[in-house]
Amino acid sequence: MVQFSSEASNVAQALLRGRGFADPYMTGPSGPTAQMAPIYPALYAGLCRLFGTGALGWAVIIAATALAWAFQWFFVYEFARSEGHQQAGLVAALVGALLPLPGRLFKWEAVFTGLALASSAWMMSRILKGDARTPTLVAFGALLGAGVLLSPVLILIWPFWGVLILWRQSIRPIVIGLLVALPLVGVWTARNFSVFHHFVFVRDDAGIALVSSNNDCVEALLSDNIASGCFAHEHPSGSVAMLEKLTAVGEYQFSASELRRTKDWIRQHPARFALLTLKRAAYFWFPLDKGDRLSMLNGIMMSTVTTLSLLGVLWIGSDGFWILIAALLPYSLIYYIAQFEQRYRYPVFWISLLLASIGIDLFLKRRQLRRSA
C-alpha cells in the first residue's frame, strides 16, 4: 500500500481526494497549505492517480524514486566528464548508485532535489565552458526553477553560480536563465498570494520549522526530539493542540507568530542557540544519528565521505570545484538553524562523494609522480 505518512505524501493524499493542495500535518486536516513546495506532492499524487494506492502504486513510487536516484548519478558522471575527470566520476557514480536508499526517502522530495541539483550543475559546467546556445540556457533556467519548486533552499545557490557565470562568461546566461526560472517560481508564488493574501515565496513554514527547532526542550537531532516528546509539543504534525491553534488563525498567520516566538527565544537564549547551531552544523557534515541501526550505518558512511571529500581541495583551481562548493556550502547553511535529520543531506551527498573521488584520484596521481621523480 502507498504510504501517506509524511507531510509531502499527506498533501498528495489531499490532492487525490479533491481537497486541493492542503492538509500536510500528521495530526489532522488543516486546510490549504504552502507548507510544502509543489512539485513532489503533485508527482506523488499523479502516480497514485495513474497506478492506484495499492501495491502497484507503491511499487511505481519506489521505482520512480530509484530511477531519479540513478539519473542523479548519471548527471554526476556527466559533470565529472565535462570537467575532465571521467574515471573519478564513474567511480563516484557507480558507488553512489549502488547505495541503498532509506525507506523515508520514498515519501520525501530529497532524491528528486538531488537530481535537479546534479543536472543543473552539469549545465553550469557546460555554460562555463562556453555553451551559450539558447536551448542550453533555457534548459538551465527550467532546471533552476524546478529545483526551487522542489526545495526552496536551492535558491541560495543562485547568486553564487551567477557570480561564477559573470566571472567566466557574460550576463546573457543569467538573463535567459532567470527569464525562464522566475516565471516558473512566480506561478506558485501567485497561487500562494491568491490563497493566503500575503506574499509567500514557495513555502510558508519557516516559523513552524524554526520554533520546533529552537526552544527549551529541543536537541539538535529530529529523532531525539521525537523520542523525547519535544517535537510533539511544538509542531502541528505532533500536537493536536498546535494544529488547533493553526486552524484557528490560519497557516500563514500561525507561522508568522511562531517566527516571532523563535526570534524572542533566540534573543533570550543566545548561548543555547549558538550551541544548537554548532551541533546541527556538525551533524550536517557528520550525521551520526543513533535513532536506528540503518541511520547509524548511513551516518558512518556519510561521515567517512565528508572526511575524504576534504581531499577535493586538490582540485581547487578548476571551475568544477567552485561549481560544487558554490552549491554545497550555501545549501548547508539553512540546516544549521533547524533540527536535523539525514534526509536533508541527500540532495548534496553526491557533491561530497564526487569531491572525495576526484580528490583521491588526484592524490594518488601526485604521489605516483613524486615516487617516479
Backbone hydrogen bonds in HBPLUS format (Angstrom, degrees):
<---DONOR---> <-ACCEPTOR-->    atom                        ^
c    i                          cat <-CA-CA->   ^        H-A-AA   ^      H-
h    n   atom  resd res      DA  || num        DHA   H-A  angle D-A-AA Bond
n    s   type  num  typ     dist DA aas  dist angle  dist       angle   num
A0002-VAL N   A0053-THR O   2.93 MM  51  5.03 174.6  1.93 131.3 132.5     1
A0010-ASN N   A0006-SER O   2.80 MM   4  5.95 145.1  1.92 149.5 160.2     2
A0011-VAL N   A0007-GLU O   3.16 MM   4  6.38 153.0  2.23 142.3 147.6     3
A0012-ALA N   A0008-ALA O   3.17 MM   4  6.51 153.6  2.24 141.2 148.8     4
A0013-GLN N   A0009-SER O   2.91 MM   4  6.19 149.9  2.00 142.8 150.5     5
A0014-ALA N   A0010-ASN O   2.98 MM   4  6.33 151.6  2.06 145.2 152.7     6
A0015-LEU N   A0011-VAL O   2.95 MM   4  6.30 154.5  2.02 150.9 157.7     7
A0016-LEU N   A0012-ALA O   2.96 MM   4  6.26 155.5  2.02 148.1 154.9     8
A0017-ARG N   A0013-GLN O   2.99 MM   4  6.24 146.7  2.11 145.9 154.6     9
A0019-ARG N   A0014-ALA O   2.90 MM   5  5.11 156.3  1.95 158.7 153.3    10
A0018-GLY N   A0015-LEU O   3.21 MM   3  5.27 164.2  2.24 106.0 109.2    11
A0022-ALA N   A0020-GLY O   2.98 MM   2  5.59 109.5  2.49 114.6  97.8    12
A0033-THR N   A0021-PHE O   3.10 MM  12  6.20 157.5  2.15 146.6 142.6    13
A0023-ASP N   A0031-GLY O   3.08 MM   8  5.39 157.8  2.13 141.1 142.2    14
A0204-ASP N   A0034-ALA O   2.96 MM 170  5.47 142.5  2.10 121.9 129.8    15
A0042-ALA N   A0038-PRO O   3.18 MM   4  6.17 158.7  2.23 155.1 161.6    16
A0039-ILE N   A0149-LEU O   3.31 MM 110  5.91 157.8  2.36 145.1 147.5    17
A0043-LEU N   A0039-ILE O   2.88 MM   4  6.09 154.9  1.94 153.9 161.3    18
A0044-TYR N   A0040-TYR O   2.89 MM   4  6.08 168.7  1.90 162.1 164.4    19
A0045-ALA N   A0041-PRO O   2.89 MM   4  6.02 161.2  1.92 145.7 151.1    20
A0046-GLY N   A0042-ALA O   2.85 MM   4  5.98 153.3  1.92 142.9 150.9    21
A0047-LEU N   A0043-LEU O   2.96 MM   4  6.22 159.2  2.00 155.3 159.3    22
A0048-CYS N   A0044-TYR O   3.10 MM   4  6.34 155.8  2.16 144.1 151.1    23
A0049-ARG N   A0045-ALA O   2.81 MM   4  6.04 148.2  1.91 147.4 157.0    24
A0050-LEU N   A0046-GLY O   3.02 MM   4  6.24 152.5  2.09 145.4 152.0    25
A0051-PHE N   A0047-LEU O   2.85 MM   4  5.92 160.0  1.89 150.6 156.2    26
A0052-GLY N   A0048-CYS O   2.70 MM   4  4.64 131.5  1.93 129.9 134.1    27
A0058-TRP N   A0054-GLY O   3.09 MM   4  6.38 162.2  2.12 155.1 160.0    28
A0059-ALA N   A0055-ALA O   2.94 MM   4  6.11 155.0  2.00 146.2 153.4    29
A0060-VAL N   A0056-LEU O   2.95 MM   4  6.22 151.8  2.03 151.3 158.8    30
A0061-ILE N   A0057-GLY O   3.00 MM   4  6.31 154.8  2.07 147.1 153.8    31
A0062-ILE N   A0058-TRP O   2.97 MM   4  6.23 161.1  2.01 150.5 155.4    32
A0063-ALA N   A0059-ALA O   2.88 MM   4  6.07 158.5  1.93 144.1 150.7    33
A0064-ALA N   A0060-VAL O   2.77 MM   4  5.95 158.7  1.81 151.1 156.7    34
A0065-THR N   A0061-ILE O   2.99 MM   4  6.16 157.9  2.04 146.8 152.4    35
A0066-ALA N   A0062-ILE O   2.90 MM   4  6.12 161.7  1.93 151.1 156.6    36
A0067-LEU N   A0063-ALA O   2.84 MM   4  6.00 150.7  1.92 145.6 154.1    37
A0068-ALA N   A0064-ALA O   2.94 MM   4  6.16 154.7  2.00 143.7 150.3    38
A0069-TRP N   A0065-THR O   2.92 MM   4  6.18 153.3  1.99 147.2 154.8    39
A0070-ALA N   A0066-ALA O   2.92 MM   4  6.19 155.2  1.99 145.1 151.5    40
A0071-PHE N   A0067-LEU O   2.86 MM   4  6.13 162.3  1.90 152.9 157.5    41
A0072-GLN N   A0068-ALA O   2.90 MM   4  6.07 147.6  2.01 142.8 151.8    42
A0073-TRP N   A0069-TRP O   3.29 MM   4  6.64 157.2  2.34 146.2 150.1    43
A0074-PHE N   A0070-ALA O   3.00 MM   4  6.34 140.0  2.16 141.6 153.9    44
A0075-PHE N   A0071-PHE O   3.02 MM   4  6.33 158.0  2.07 152.7 156.1    45
A0076-VAL N   A0072-GLN O   2.96 MM   4  6.32 141.1  2.12 140.7 152.8    46
A0077-TYR N   A0073-TRP O   3.00 MM   4  6.19 158.8  2.05 142.7 147.0    47
A0078-GLU N   A0074-PHE O   2.95 MM   4  6.28 159.0  1.99 146.9 153.1    48
A0079-PHE N   A0075-PHE O   2.82 MM   4  5.94 153.2  1.89 143.0 149.9    49
A0080-ALA N   A0076-VAL O   2.98 MM   4  6.25 166.9  2.00 152.1 155.1    50
A0081-ARG N   A0077-TYR O   2.84 MM   4  6.06 158.7  1.89 153.7 160.3    51
A0082-SER N   A0078-GLU O   2.91 MM   4  6.06 154.0  1.97 143.4 150.3    52
A0083-GLU N   A0079-PHE O   3.03 MM   4  6.32 137.8  2.21 142.4 154.2    53
A0083-GLU N   A0080-ALA O   3.09 MM   3  5.01 125.7  2.40  91.6 106.0    54
A0085-HIS N   A0080-ALA O   2.78 MM   5  5.01 166.8  1.80 149.3 145.7    55
A0084-GLY N   A0081-ARG O   3.10 MM   3  5.08 164.6  2.13 105.5 108.8    56
A0089-GLY N   A0085-HIS O   2.89 MM   4  5.98 152.6  1.97 150.2 159.1    57
A0090-LEU N   A0086-GLN O   2.87 MM   4  6.08 148.7  1.97 146.7 155.0    58
A0091-VAL N   A0087-GLN O   3.04 MM   4  6.35 158.1  2.09 150.0 155.3    59
A0092-ALA N   A0088-ALA O   3.00 MM   4  6.22 167.9  2.01 149.0 152.1    60
A0093-ALA N   A0089-GLY O   2.87 MM   4  5.99 161.2  1.91 146.9 152.6    61
A0094-LEU N   A0090-LEU O   2.92 MM   4  6.04 162.8  1.95 150.4 154.7    62
A0095-VAL N   A0091-VAL O   2.98 MM   4  6.13 170.1  1.99 155.4 158.4    63
A0096-GLY N   A0092-ALA O   2.86 MM   4  5.92 167.5  1.88 151.1 155.4    64
A0097-ALA N   A0093-ALA O   2.87 MM   4  5.87 162.9  1.90 146.2 151.5    65
A0098-LEU N   A0094-LEU O   3.24 MM   4  6.26 142.4  2.39 140.2 148.2    66
A0099-LEU N   A0096-GLY O   3.17 MM   3  5.37 157.5  2.22 106.1 113.0    67
A0105-LEU N   A0102-PRO O   3.06 MM   3  5.81 157.1  2.11 122.2 128.5    68
A0106-PHE N   A0103-GLY O   3.09 MM   3  5.74 166.8  2.10 119.0 123.2    69
A0107-LYS N   A0104-ARG O   3.27 MM   3  5.76 159.1  2.31 114.9 116.2    70
A0113-THR N   A0109-GLU O   2.91 MM   4  6.08 151.1  1.99 158.6 168.0    71
A0114-GLY N   A0110-ALA O   2.97 MM   4  6.25 155.0  2.03 148.9 155.3    72
A0115-LEU N   A0111-VAL O   3.01 MM   4  6.34 149.0  2.11 142.5 151.0    73
A0116-ALA N   A0112-PHE O   2.99 MM   4  6.25 160.4  2.03 146.1 150.6    74
A0117-LEU N   A0113-THR O   2.96 MM   4  6.20 157.5  2.01 149.7 155.9    75
A0118-ALA N   A0114-GLY O   2.86 MM   4  6.01 164.4  1.89 151.1 155.5    76
A0119-SER N   A0115-LEU O   3.01 MM   4  6.11 167.7  2.03 152.8 156.2    77
A0120-SER N   A0116-ALA O   3.01 MM   4  6.06 148.8  2.11 137.7 146.8    78
A0121-ALA N   A0117-LEU O   2.88 MM   4  6.09 153.3  1.95 148.6 155.6    79
A0122-TRP N   A0118-ALA O   3.06 MM   4  6.35 152.3  2.14 144.3 151.4    80
A0123-MET N   A0119-SER O   3.08 MM   4  6.36 154.1  2.15 142.3 148.9    81
A0124-MET N   A0120-SER O   2.85 MM   4  6.16 150.4  1.94 146.3 155.4    82
A0125-SER N   A0121-ALA O   2.96 MM   4  6.27 154.4  2.02 148.3 154.0    83
A0126-ARG N   A0122-TRP O   3.14 MM   4  6.48 155.9  2.20 146.0 151.9    84
A0127-ILE N   A0123-MET O   2.91 MM   4  6.19 158.0  1.96 151.7 158.0    85
A0128-LEU N   A0124-MET O   2.90 MM   4  6.13 167.0  1.92 159.0 161.5    86
A0129-LYS N   A0125-SER O   3.16 MM   4  6.28 131.0  2.41 136.2 148.4    87
A0129-LYS N   A0126-ARG O   3.19 MM   3  5.12 133.2  2.42  92.7 105.6    88
A0131-ASP N   A0126-ARG O   3.00 MM   5  5.49 162.4  2.03 146.8 143.2    89
A0130-GLY N   A0127-ILE O   2.93 MM   3  5.19 159.2  1.97 113.2 115.8    90
A0132-ALA N   A0130-GLY O   2.99 MM   2  5.74 112.2  2.46 114.6  97.5    91
A0136-THR N   A0133-ARG O   3.08 MM   3  5.39 119.7  2.46 105.9 120.3    92
A0137-LEU N   A0133-ARG O   3.13 MM   4  6.49 160.3  2.17 156.4 162.1    93
A0138-VAL N   A0134-THR O   2.87 MM   4  6.06 157.4  1.92 158.6 165.3    94
A0139-ALA N   A0135-PRO O   2.95 MM   4  6.07 161.9  1.98 145.6 150.6    95
A0140-PHE N   A0136-THR O   2.92 MM   4  6.13 153.0  1.99 144.5 152.6    96
A0141-GLY N   A0137-LEU O   2.96 MM   4  6.19 160.5  2.00 145.5 149.9    97
A0142-ALA N   A0138-VAL O   2.92 MM   4  6.18 155.5  1.98 149.5 156.5    98
A0143-LEU N   A0139-ALA O   2.96 MM   4  6.19 156.6  2.01 149.5 155.3    99
A0144-LEU N   A0140-PHE O   2.98 MM   4  6.27 156.0  2.04 149.6 156.4   100
A0145-GLY N   A0141-GLY O   2.97 MM   4  6.20 163.5  2.00 150.3 154.3   101
A0146-ALA N   A0142-ALA O   2.89 MM   4  6.07 162.8  1.92 149.2 154.3   102
A0147-GLY N   A0143-LEU O   2.88 MM   4  5.98 154.1  1.94 144.8 152.0   103
A0148-VAL N   A0144-LEU O   3.17 MM   4  6.48 157.2  2.22 148.4 153.0   104
A0149-LEU N   A0145-GLY O   3.08 MM   4  6.33 148.8  2.18 145.5 154.6   105
A0150-LEU N   A0146-ALA O   2.99 MM   4  6.26 110.4  2.49 137.3 154.1   106
A0150-LEU N   A0147-GLY O   3.10 MM   3  5.09 150.4  2.19  97.7 106.8   107
A0151-SER N   A0147-GLY O   2.81 MM   4  6.07 163.1  1.84 153.7 158.6   108
A0154-LEU N   A0151-SER O   3.02 MM   3  6.08 172.4  2.03 135.4 137.0   109
A0155-ILE N   A0152-PRO O   3.03 MM   3  5.83 168.0  2.05 123.2 126.9   110
A0156-LEU N   A0153-VAL O   3.08 MM   3  5.83 162.1  2.11 120.3 125.2   111
A0157-ILE N   A0154-LEU O   3.05 MM   3  5.58 158.4  2.10 113.1 119.6   112
A0158-TRP N   A0155-ILE O   3.16 MM   3  5.33 137.0  2.36 101.8 112.5   113
A0161-TRP N   A0157-ILE O   3.07 MM   4  6.30 163.7  2.10 163.8 169.0   114
A0162-GLY N   A0158-TRP O   2.82 MM   4  5.95 151.5  1.90 153.0 162.4   115
A0163-VAL N   A0159-PRO O   3.01 MM   4  6.28 149.0  2.11 143.0 149.6   116
A0164-LEU N   A0160-PHE O   3.21 MM   4  6.51 157.2  2.26 142.0 147.5   117
A0165-ILE N   A0161-TRP O   2.95 MM   4  6.25 156.4  2.00 150.9 157.0   118
A0166-LEU N   A0162-GLY O   2.96 MM   4  6.23 163.9  1.98 152.1 156.1   119
A0167-TRP N   A0163-VAL O   2.88 MM   4  6.02 152.8  1.96 147.7 155.8   120
A0168-ARG N   A0164-LEU O   2.97 MM   4  6.13 153.1  2.04 147.9 154.0   121
A0169-GLN N   A0165-ILE O   2.63 MM   4  5.35 153.9  1.70 151.0 158.2   122
A0174-ILE N   A0171-ILE O   3.05 MM   3  5.31 120.6  2.42 105.1 120.3   123
A0175-VAL N   A0171-ILE O   2.99 MM   4  6.28 163.1  2.02 161.2 166.3   124
A0176-ILE N   A0172-ARG O   3.02 MM   4  6.21 176.3  2.02 166.1 165.5   125
A0177-GLY N   A0173-PRO O   2.93 MM   4  5.84 157.1  1.99 138.1 145.7   126
A0178-LEU N   A0174-ILE O   2.89 MM   4  6.01 163.0  1.92 151.8 156.1   127
A0179-LEU N   A0175-VAL O   2.93 MM   4  6.08 152.0  2.01 146.6 155.0   128
A0180-VAL N   A0176-ILE O   3.19 MM   4  6.45 132.8  2.42 142.0 152.6   129
A0180-VAL N   A0177-GLY O   3.26 MM   3  5.38 138.8  2.44  96.6 107.6   130
A0181-ALA N   A0177-GLY O   2.85 MM   4  6.04 169.8  1.86 153.8 157.3   131
A0182-LEU N   A0178-LEU O   2.92 MM   4  5.48 160.9  1.95 139.3 145.5   132
A0185-VAL N   A0181-ALA O   3.12 MM   4  6.47 163.6  2.15 158.0 162.1   133
A0186-GLY N   A0182-LEU O   2.67 MM   4  5.73 148.9  1.76 147.9 158.8   134
A0187-VAL N   A0183-PRO O   2.96 MM   4  6.09 145.9  2.08 146.5 150.8   135
A0189-THR N   A0185-VAL O   3.04 MM   4  6.31 156.5  2.10 149.4 156.9   136
A0190-ALA N   A0186-GLY O   2.77 MM   4  5.93 152.4  1.85 149.4 156.3   137
A0191-ARG N   A0187-VAL O   3.04 MM   4  6.34 149.4  2.14 139.6 148.1   138
A0192-ASN N   A0188-TRP O   2.94 MM   4  6.27 157.4  2.00 148.0 153.5   139
A0193-PHE N   A0189-THR O   2.99 MM   4  6.30 152.4  2.06 144.9 152.2   140
A0194-SER N   A0190-ALA O   2.97 MM   4  6.21 155.6  2.03 149.2 155.6   141
A0195-VAL N   A0191-ARG O   3.07 MM   4  6.31 140.2  2.23 145.6 156.3   142
A0196-PHE N   A0192-ASN O   2.82 MM   4  5.88 172.5  1.83 158.8 161.0   143
A0197-HIS N   A0193-PHE O   2.72 MM   4  4.67 138.5  1.89 127.8 135.0   144
A0203-ARG N   A0201-PHE O   2.68 MM   2  5.69 136.4  1.86 113.9  99.0   145
A0209-ALA N   A0205-ASP O   2.87 MM   4  6.00 169.4  1.88 164.0 166.9   146
A0210-LEU N   A0206-ALA O   2.88 MM   4  5.96 160.2  1.92 152.0 157.8   147
A0211-VAL N   A0207-GLY O   2.96 MM   4  5.97 162.4  1.99 148.5 152.9   148
A0212-SER N   A0208-ILE O   3.31 MM   4  6.29 151.9  2.40 138.9 145.6   149
A0213-SER N   A0210-LEU O   3.06 MM   3  4.92 148.1  2.17  95.7 105.5   150
A0214-ASN N   A0210-LEU O   2.94 MM   4  6.01 119.0  2.32 143.4 157.8   151
A0340-PHE N   A0220-ALA O   2.87 MM 120  6.22 164.7  1.89 161.0 161.2   152
A0225-ASN N   A0221-LEU O   3.21 MM   4  6.54 151.6  2.29 144.7 152.7   153
A0222-LEU N   A0340-PHE O   2.88 MM 118  5.54 172.3  1.89 144.4 145.1   154
A0225-ASN N   A0222-LEU O   3.00 MM   3  5.01 115.2  2.44  95.5 111.8   155
A0226-ILE N   A0222-LEU O   2.87 MM   4  6.17 147.2  1.98 155.6 165.0   156
A0227-ALA N   A0223-SER O   3.06 MM   4  6.20 161.3  2.10 142.2 147.4   157
A0228-SER N   A0224-ASP O   2.93 MM   4  6.08 149.0  2.02 143.8 152.0   158
A0229-GLY N   A0225-ASN O   3.20 MM   4  6.02 127.9  2.49 128.9 139.5   159
A0231-PHE N   A0225-ASN O   3.06 MM   6  5.21 175.3  2.06 119.9 120.8   160
A0229-GLY N   A0226-ILE O   3.31 MM   3  5.26 139.9  2.49  95.6 106.4   161
A0233-HIS N   A0229-GLY O   3.19 MM   4  6.40 126.5  2.49 136.4 149.7   162
A0233-HIS N   A0230-CYS O   3.04 MM   3  5.10 137.5  2.23  97.1 109.6   163
A0234-GLU N   A0230-CYS O   3.17 MM   4  6.40 135.0  2.38 145.1 156.6   164
A0234-GLU N   A0231-PHE O   3.15 MM   3  5.29 134.0  2.38 100.0 111.8   165
A0235-HIS N   A0231-PHE O   3.02 MM   4  5.72 144.9  2.14 162.5 162.1   166
A0238-GLY N   A0235-HIS O   2.85 MM   3  5.39 158.3  1.90 118.1 125.6   167
A0239-SER N   A0235-HIS O   2.90 MM   4  5.95 132.8  2.13 150.2 163.9   168
A0243-LEU N   A0239-SER O   3.05 MM   4  6.33 153.2  2.13 142.8 150.6   169
A0244-GLU N   A0240-VAL O   2.87 MM   4  6.14 153.0  1.94 150.6 157.6   170
A0245-LYS N   A0241-ALA O   3.10 MM   4  6.41 151.3  2.18 143.3 150.5   171
A0246-LEU N   A0242-MET O   2.98 MM   4  6.25 155.1  2.04 146.4 153.4   172
A0247-THR N   A0243-LEU O   2.89 MM   4  6.19 166.4  1.91 157.0 159.4   173
A0248-ALA N   A0244-GLU O   3.02 MM   4  6.06 139.7  2.18 137.8 148.5   174
A0249-VAL N   A0245-LYS O   3.29 MM   4  6.55 150.9  2.38 147.6 152.3   175
A0250-GLY N   A0246-LEU O   2.70 MM   4  5.42 145.1  1.82 154.8 165.5   176
A0254-PHE N   A0250-GLY O   2.91 MM   4  6.00 157.7  1.96 153.7 161.0   177
A0255-SER N   A0251-GLU O   2.92 MM   4  6.05 166.6  1.93 153.7 156.9   178
A0256-ALA N   A0252-TYR O   2.96 MM   4  6.16 157.1  2.02 148.7 155.5   179
A0257-SER N   A0253-GLN O   2.97 MM   4  6.18 155.5  2.03 146.4 152.4   180
A0258-GLU N   A0254-PHE O   2.93 MM   4  6.18 151.2  2.01 147.7 156.2   181
A0259-LEU N   A0255-SER O   2.90 MM   4  6.14 142.5  2.05 143.4 153.5   182
A0260-ARG N   A0256-ALA O   3.12 MM   4  6.47 152.0  2.21 143.4 150.1   183
A0261-ARG N   A0257-SER O   2.98 MM   4  6.27 151.3  2.07 141.7 150.1   184
A0262-THR N   A0258-GLU O   2.89 MM   4  6.14 147.0  2.00 140.8 149.5   185
A0263-LYS N   A0259-LEU O   3.01 MM   4  6.31 161.9  2.05 149.8 153.6   186
A0264-ASP N   A0260-ARG O   3.01 MM   4  6.26 158.6  2.06 149.0 154.5   187
A0265-TRP N   A0261-ARG O   2.99 MM   4  6.21 157.5  2.04 144.7 150.8   188
A0266-ILE N   A0262-THR O   2.92 MM   4  6.20 160.1  1.96 156.0 161.1   189
A0267-ARG N   A0263-LYS O   3.01 MM   4  6.22 158.8  2.05 148.1 153.6   190
A0268-GLN N   A0264-ASP O   3.04 MM   4  6.28 146.6  2.15 143.8 153.0   191
A0269-HIS N   A0265-TRP O   2.84 MM   4  5.96 130.0  2.09 143.3 157.5   192
A0269-HIS N   A0266-ILE O   3.25 MM   3  5.02 132.2  2.50  90.4 103.1   193
A0273-PHE N   A0269-HIS O   2.98 MM   4  6.16 163.0  2.01 157.9 162.9   194
A0274-ALA N   A0270-PRO O   2.92 MM   4  6.08 156.0  1.98 143.7 150.5   195
A0275-LEU N   A0271-ALA O   2.96 MM   4  6.21 156.8  2.01 147.9 153.9   196
A0276-LEU N   A0272-ARG O   2.96 MM   4  6.21 163.3  1.98 151.3 155.7   197
A0277-THR N   A0273-PHE O   2.89 MM   4  6.06 157.4  1.94 149.0 155.7   198
A0278-LEU N   A0274-ALA O   3.01 MM   4  6.25 158.3  2.05 147.5 152.6   199
A0279-LYS N   A0275-LEU O   2.98 MM   4  6.23 159.1  2.02 150.3 156.2   200
A0280-ARG N   A0276-LEU O   2.86 MM   4  6.07 162.8  1.89 153.4 157.9   201
A0281-ALA N   A0277-THR O   2.92 MM   4  6.09 154.7  1.98 147.6 154.8   202
A0282-ALA N   A0278-LEU O   2.99 MM   4  6.20 157.4  2.04 145.0 151.1   203
A0283-TYR N   A0279-LYS O   2.88 MM   4  6.18 155.2  1.94 148.7 155.9   204
A0284-PHE N   A0280-ARG O   2.89 MM   4  6.10 144.6  2.02 142.9 152.3   205
A0285-TRP N   A0281-ALA O   3.39 MM   4  6.71 157.9  2.44 147.7 150.9   206
A0286-PHE N   A0282-ALA O   2.77 MM   4  5.81 149.7  1.86 148.6 159.0   207
A0288-LEU N   A0286-PHE O   2.84 MM   2  5.86 136.0  2.03 112.7  98.6   208
A0289-ASP N   A0287-PRO O   2.97 MM   2  5.72 124.5  2.29 109.7  93.7   209
A0296-MET N   A0292-ASP O   3.02 MM   4  6.28 156.4  2.07 152.4 159.3   210
A0297-LEU N   A0293-ARG O   2.91 MM   4  6.21 160.8  1.95 153.8 158.9   211
A0298-ASN N   A0294-LEU O   2.85 MM   4  6.06 162.6  1.88 152.4 157.4   212
A0299-GLY N   A0295-SER O   2.84 MM   4  5.98 151.3  1.93 142.5 151.2   213
A0300-ILE N   A0296-MET O   2.93 MM   4  6.23 153.1  2.00 149.5 155.8   214
A0301-MET N   A0297-LEU O   3.00 MM   4  6.24 162.3  2.03 149.3 154.1   215
A0302-MET N   A0298-ASN O   2.84 MM   4  6.06 168.2  1.85 156.0 158.8   216
A0303-SER N   A0299-GLY O   2.88 MM   4  5.94 156.1  1.94 144.7 151.8   217
A0304-THR N   A0300-ILE O   2.96 MM   4  6.12 154.8  2.03 146.3 152.9   218
A0305-VAL N   A0301-MET O   3.03 MM   4  6.32 159.3  2.07 149.6 155.2   219
A0306-THR N   A0302-MET O   2.86 MM   4  6.10 156.4  1.91 147.6 154.5   220
A0307-THR N   A0303-SER O   3.02 MM   4  6.26 161.3  2.06 147.4 151.6   221
A0308-LEU N   A0304-THR O   2.97 MM   4  6.26 164.4  2.00 152.3 156.4   222
A0309-SER N   A0305-VAL O   2.80 MM   4  5.91 141.1  1.95 146.3 157.5   223
A0310-LEU N   A0307-THR O   3.23 MM   3  5.73 156.0  2.30 108.3 115.2   224
A0311-LEU N   A0308-LEU O   3.03 MM   3  5.83 159.8  2.07 120.3 125.4   225
A0312-GLY N   A0309-SER O   2.81 MM   3  5.32 157.1  1.86 113.7 121.7   226
A0313-VAL N   A0310-LEU O   3.20 MM   3  6.01 172.1  2.21 119.0 121.2   227
A0314-LEU N   A0311-LEU O   3.01 MM   3  5.94 170.9  2.02 126.0 128.8   228
A0315-TRP N   A0312-GLY O   2.86 MM   3  5.47 164.1  1.88 119.6 125.0   229
A0316-ILE N   A0313-VAL O   3.11 MM   3  5.02 155.2  2.17 115.9 114.5   230
A0318-SER N   A0315-TRP O   3.17 MM   3  6.07 162.4  2.20 135.5 136.0   231
A0323-ILE N   A0319-ASP O   2.89 MM   4  6.19 149.2  1.99 154.9 164.8   232
A0324-LEU N   A0320-GLY O   3.12 MM   4  6.35 163.4  2.15 152.3 155.1   233
A0325-ILE N   A0321-PHE O   2.94 MM   4  6.19 166.2  1.96 153.8 158.0   234
A0326-ALA N   A0322-TRP O   2.89 MM   4  5.72 155.6  1.95 137.9 145.0   235
A0327-ALA N   A0324-LEU O   3.10 MM   3  5.21 147.1  2.21  99.5 109.6   236
A0328-LEU N   A0324-LEU O   2.80 MM   4  6.00 171.8  1.81 160.3 162.7   237
A0329-LEU N   A0325-ILE O   3.14 MM   4  5.90 165.7  2.17 145.6 148.7   238
A0331-TYR N   A0327-ALA O   3.21 MM   4  6.09 158.1  2.26 145.9 152.6   239
A0332-SER N   A0328-LEU O   3.19 MM   4  6.31 150.2  2.28 144.0 151.3   240
A0333-LEU N   A0330-PRO O   3.23 MM   3  5.50 139.2  2.41 104.4 114.6   241
A0335-TYR N   A0332-SER O   3.08 MM   3  5.66 137.8  2.26 114.7 125.7   242
A0336-TYR N   A0333-LEU O   3.05 MM   3  5.52 165.7  2.07 116.4 120.0   243
A0337-ILE N   A0334-ILE O   3.39 MM   3  5.94 162.0  2.43 109.3 114.1   244
A0344-TYR N   A0341-GLU O   3.07 MM   3  6.05 162.0  2.10 130.7 134.7   245
A0345-ARG N   A0342-GLN O   2.88 MM   3  5.48 154.3  1.95 119.4 127.0   246
A0348-VAL N   A0345-ARG O   3.24 MM   3  5.92 146.6  2.35 117.7 125.8   247
A0349-PHE N   A0345-ARG O   2.97 MM   4  5.84 109.9  2.47 143.0 160.4   248
A0349-PHE N   A0346-TYR O   3.23 MM   3  4.86 155.5  2.30  97.2 104.6   249
A0351-ILE N   A0348-VAL O   3.02 MM   3  5.39 135.4  2.23 105.6 117.2   250
A0353-LEU N   A0349-PHE O   3.03 MM   4  6.35 163.5  2.05 157.3 162.2   251
A0354-LEU N   A0350-TRP O   2.90 MM   4  6.01 157.8  1.95 145.4 151.3   252
A0355-LEU N   A0351-ILE O   2.90 MM   4  6.07 164.0  1.92 153.3 158.0   253
A0356-ALA N   A0352-SER O   2.92 MM   4  6.10 153.5  1.99 144.9 152.5   254
A0357-SER N   A0353-LEU O   2.93 MM   4  6.15 159.8  1.97 146.8 152.1   255
A0358-ILE N   A0354-LEU O   2.91 MM   4  6.09 173.8  1.91 158.4 159.6   256
A0359-GLY N   A0355-LEU O   2.82 MM   4  5.76 155.5  1.88 141.7 150.0   257
A0360-ILE N   A0356-ALA O   2.88 MM   4  5.99 162.0  1.91 150.4 154.6   258
A0361-ASP N   A0357-SER O   3.04 MM   4  6.19 160.6  2.08 144.5 150.4   259
A0362-LEU N   A0358-ILE O   2.90 MM   4  6.13 162.6  1.93 153.6 157.6   260
A0363-PHE N   A0359-GLY O   2.88 MM   4  6.03 157.7  1.93 147.1 154.0   261
A0364-LEU N   A0360-ILE O   2.93 MM   4  6.10 166.6  1.94 154.6 157.3   262
A0365-LYS N   A0361-ASP O   3.04 MM   4  6.22 157.1  2.10 145.7 152.3   263
A0366-ARG N   A0362-LEU O   2.91 MM   4  6.07 158.0  1.96 149.5 155.3   264
A0367-ARG N   A0363-PHE O   2.93 MM   4  6.14 155.7  1.99 148.8 155.8   265
A0368-GLN N   A0364-LEU O   2.94 MM   4  6.12 154.6  2.01 143.6 150.6   266
A0369-LEU N   A0365-LYS O   3.00 MM   4  6.24 152.1  2.08 143.7 151.0   267
A0370-ARG N   A0366-ARG O   3.00 MM   4  6.27 156.3  2.06 147.0 152.8   268
A0371-ARG N   A0367-ARG O   3.00 MM   4  6.25 154.0  2.07 147.0 154.0   269
A0372-SER N   A0368-GLN O   2.99 MM   4  6.21 147.5  2.10 143.9 152.5   270
A0373-ALA N   A0369-LEU O   2.98 MM   4  6.04 120.8  2.34 138.9 153.4   271
A0373-ALA N   A0370-ARG O   3.34 MM   3  5.14 143.4  2.49  91.0 101.1   272
